[in-house]
Amino acid sequence: MSAAASQALAQKYACVACHQPATKVVGPSWKDIRARYGEGQGAAAQLAAGIRAGSSGKWGAMPMPPQMQVPEADARVLGQWLVDGAK
């Protein structure tokens, strides 16, 4: 999927309400997410799982709520997009 299409998914699922490319808003920036998870094997899958299941304690006190409305396939695309630098 193209970067523009992946970015459109981030808009569609309101990821941008809490995350921005280079600045922390409510949650970490996409740049910081990539820096933490890197390009290692399984990073995109781990991010996709975190999108759908949510998490707490990974980025401070603010939890990431589960985003079960994001289909698994779209979560995988978003996870890969983050690993690729969210460009």
C-alpha distance (Angstrom), angle and dihedral (degrees) to the residues before:
residue distance angle dihedral
M1 . . .
S2 3.78 . .
A3 3.78 122.3 .
A4 3.81 89.7 -114.9
A5 3.81 91.3 53.9
S6 3.81 90.9 47.8
Q7 3.78 90.1 49.6
A8 3.81 88.5 51.0
L9 3.82 88.7 55.7
A10 3.81 89.6 53.1
Q11 3.81 87.3 54.2
K12 3.81 94.3 43.5
Y13 3.80 93.7 53.4
A14 3.83 93.1 41.0
C15 3.81 94.2 -117.9
V16 3.80 85.9 144.3
A17 3.81 90.7 66.2
C18 3.82 88.1 74.9
H19 3.82 105.1 14.8
Q20 3.81 132.7 54.1
P21 3.81 131.3 179.9
A22 3.80 99.3 -101.8
T23 3.82 108.1 -1.4
K24 3.78 132.6 72.3
V25 3.80 110.6 -121.3
V26 3.81 113.0 161.5
G27 3.79 92.5 -35.7
P28 3.79 131.3 26.8
S29 3.79 122.2 -68.9
W30 3.78 119.3 -100.5
K31 3.81 87.2 -113.8
D32 3.82 91.2 56.5
I33 3.81 91.8 46.3
R34 3.80 90.5 53.6
A35 3.81 91.4 46.1
R36 3.80 91.0 54.1
Y37 3.80 98.5 42.5
G38 3.81 98.2 32.0
E39 3.75 122.5 -178.5
G40 3.79 97.5 -60.1
Q41 3.74 122.8 141.3
G42 3.76 109.1 -79.2
A43 3.82 95.5 15.3
A44 3.81 94.1 118.5
A45 3.81 91.9 47.3
Q46 3.80 91.0 48.2
L47 3.80 90.7 51.5
A48 3.81 92.0 46.7
A49 3.80 90.4 52.2
G50 3.81 90.2 48.9
I51 3.78 91.7 51.3
R52 3.79 92.0 55.8
A53 3.82 99.8 35.1
G54 3.80 99.2 35.2
S55 3.80 123.7 -143.6
S56 3.77 142.9 -138.6
G57 3.76 135.0 -149.6
K58 3.80 96.1 21.8
W59 3.81 95.8 101.7
G60 3.79 103.3 21.9
A61 3.78 129.8 -78.0
M62 3.81 98.2 -31.7
P63 3.83 110.6 91.8
M64 3.79 124.0 -143.9
P65 3.81 104.2 -124.1
P66 3.81 117.6 -136.0
Q67 3.79 112.8 -92.2
M68 3.80 99.3 -156.9
Q69 3.81 90.3 155.2
V70 3.82 86.9 72.4
P71 3.81 107.2 88.4
E72 3.80 114.3 -124.8
A73 3.81 91.8 -113.9
D74 3.81 91.8 53.8
A75 3.82 91.2 46.1
R76 3.82 88.5 54.5
V77 3.81 90.3 50.9
L78 3.81 90.9 49.6
G79 3.81 91.5 47.1
Q80 3.79 91.7 52.1
W81 3.80 91.0 45.3
L82 3.82 90.1 54.7
V83 3.82 91.4 48.6
D84 3.81 88.8 49.6
G85 3.80 90.6 55.8
A86 3.84 100.1 -92.7
K87 3.79 92.1 -98.3
